[in-house]
Amino acid sequence: MKLNFAVSIAIAAIGLAGPVAAQDKPQLAFVVNAASDFWKLAEAGVKKAQGS
């Protein structure tokens, strides 16, 4: 019974959300937890991949 209720709520939420608009170009995010020269190189690679 609880499962049916949860599924019904999920379906209703998806229905109310509306269509999803696709971006022209995906946006990348790169999150790190420590400072290092390696991460500066990784950031440069991410920016290059984004075309910035």
JOJO-V998026 format. One record per residue. BURIAL is I if it has 9 or more other ideal C-beta (glycine too) atoms within 8 Angstrom, else O. Layout:
BURIAL
BURIAL
//
This chain:
O
O
O
O
O
O
O
O
O
O
O
O
O
O
O
O
O
O
O
O
O
O
O
O
O
O
O
O
O
O
O
O
O
O
O
O
O
O
I
O
O
I
I
O
O
I
O
O
O
I
O
O
//
